[in-house]
Amino acid sequence: MTSPVWHPFTQHGLEQPIPLVRSAEGAVLHTEDGRRIVDAISSWWVTTHGHCHPRIMAAIAEQTKALDQIIFAGWTHEPAETLARDLLAMMPAPLSHVFYSDSGSTSVEVALKMALGYWRNIGKPRHRIVVLEHSYHGDTIGGMSVGERGVFNQAYAPLLFDVETLPFPRAGAEQATLDRLEALCRDDNKPAALIVEPLLLGAGGMLIYSPETLAAMREICARHDVLFIADEVMTGWGRTGTLLACEQAGVVPDIVCLSKGLTGGAVPLAVTMATPAIFEAHRSRDRADMFFHSSSYTANPIACAAANANLAIWREEPVLDGIADLGRRQSAQLERLRDHPKVSNARQIGTVTAMELGDPNGAYMSDLGPRLLEFFLSRDLLLRPLGNTVYVMPPYCIADDDLDRIYGAIGEALETIV
Ligand code: PLP
């Protein structure tokens, strides 16, 4: 029987198997046909403490007994109030306000709207957004507009707005990026904001750049009064070794987007956090100044309860120790493959490793990606390369045996299909 379900980023015209997952725990998925699959990419980078974490599941169950959903325009509830306070306590000053939404993409839309709203409301309208080459910020119209253009969004190009793109700060060529940013900031038509994925560009190819460059970009923005937006949707929650990647550069953004691991990866929720200046620009007695954004499920109480459980885990358990440990184990595994003649650019930041298999400049749409995906699935692994870039980003609780299986399979792929 064919399924009526239309899957994201999935070519239904290709005969690819679509596994049906019945249950999951830790870093392991169990399929309907009895297979035990290792989740090497944290189910699209969301699962931090492992699937079905007992504390998060219990918090969700508890919340369902009290309050399911309530309009959030002019109403509030305890899980959202607690979450905002506790989240800000983990963030650097002066971030002071939390706006809720439902996904990483919407947290970016909110950030862009906040930036333009800020400049409008203080009477100095600005519209230009500066972005980094190869960025990914989501698949909504704003998210695509500030992300890399390519085959995946060319059909929608007429819907996208123009942005200014900085060259990716490759090691040794960072100055070009900084010079371009400086020039854009000096322009009479000043940018409203720069948006970046700090230290690690994810879907654009798992590209790493230095904390010094991040700090320098932040400094240029501050000096020219251009807002600095950190999209920590993927890098947040310890992925790069610290709670936020920005910490490693001593950078405090004007706006921070978080999602994915906010609920430990259990249910959808996102936040966009902003400084007092941005909040105050929207607060007046004039209704035209308010922040015009909402969605029906803004700050859903069940999702907020899950996020509160995640924060409790961060506060009460040695999460950063586990992250450091996974970083060391990932590093040891990567060393096994680093010098393989068909491996290039083996790299790591925190809990994430990546490498190109075969052609070092392989295209995203090359046929190796789907072949690798199929091969890894045949080895009972959820490992979904970006073109020929294979990356490993597991839940923090992954067992050594399962890491061995992941890297063993990459080694086997190198010998058989690359
Ligand atoms: N921003 C970044 C950096 C991301 O990596 C992603 C998703 O991978 C998004 C935004 C979009 O998040 P979502 O898929 O939850 O809309």
Residues whose N, C-alpha, C, O or C-beta is under 5 A from the ligand:
A	BS01	PLP	S103 G104 S105 T106 Y136 H137 G138 E197 G202 D231 V233 M234
